[in-house]
Amino acid sequence: MTAPFLSLAQIRNRLALTARRINRDQTGQEVWCPVCGASVTDVLRALEKVQQRSTATVPAEAGRTEHQQPG
């Protein structure tokens, strides 16, 4: 598929696969992105945090406190 038709999950998965492949191929050296300056390990760590946040669901009503007025 082409990029405009990919979901955010598909983009995240492709980024993770590419970062892991680069990390595996360049054993022993830190690889940096020429565009953004991030290292491959930084990208993988950020993707792991995003995955953890997306799987930890919080009910919408958990943080809301509504006080009802008597009457």
C-alpha positions in Angstrom: 0.0 0.0 0.0 1.0 3.6 -0.5 1.6 5.9 2.4 -1.6 8.0 2.3 -3.7 4.8 2.8 -1.8 3.5 5.8 -3.2 3.6 9.3 -1.1 5.0 12.2 -0.6 1.5 13.5 0.8 0.4 10.1 3.2 3.3 10.0 4.3 2.6 13.5 4.9 -1.1 12.7 6.9 -0.2 9.5 9.0 2.2 11.5 9.7 -0.4 14.2 10.6 -3.1 11.6 12.9 -0.8 9.8 14.6 0.4 13.0 15.1 -3.2 14.2 16.5 -4.2 10.8 19.0 -1.3 10.8 19.9 -2.1 14.4 20.5 -5.7 13.6 22.6 -5.0 10.4 24.8 -2.4 12.1 25.9 -4.5 15.1 28.3 -2.7 17.4 27.7 0.9 16.1 25.1 3.5 16.9 23.2 4.5 13.8 21.8 8.1 13.5 19.0 9.3 11.2 20.4 11.9 8.8 17.1 13.8 8.8 16.1 14.1 12.5 19.3 13.1 14.3 17.6 10.4 16.4 19.5 7.1 17.0 17.9 3.8 16.2 17.8 2.9 19.9 16.0 6.1 20.7 13.4 5.4 18.0 12.8 1.8 19.3 12.6 3.1 22.9 10.0 5.8 21.9 8.0 3.2 19.9 7.9 0.9 23.0 6.6 3.8 25.1 3.9 4.5 22.6 2.9 0.8 22.5 2.7 0.7 26.3 0.5 3.8 26.4 -1.9 2.6 23.7 -2.4 -0.8 25.4 -3.1 0.7 28.8 -6.7 1.8 28.6 -8.3 4.1 31.1 -12.0 4.4 31.3 -13.3 7.8 30.2 -15.2 8.3 33.4 -12.3 7.6 35.7 -10.9 11.1 36.0 -14.2 13.0 35.8 -15.9 14.2 39.0 -19.2 15.8 38.6 -21.0 17.2 41.6 -24.7 17.3 41.5 -26.5 20.2 43.1 -29.2 19.2 45.5 -32.6 20.4 44.6 
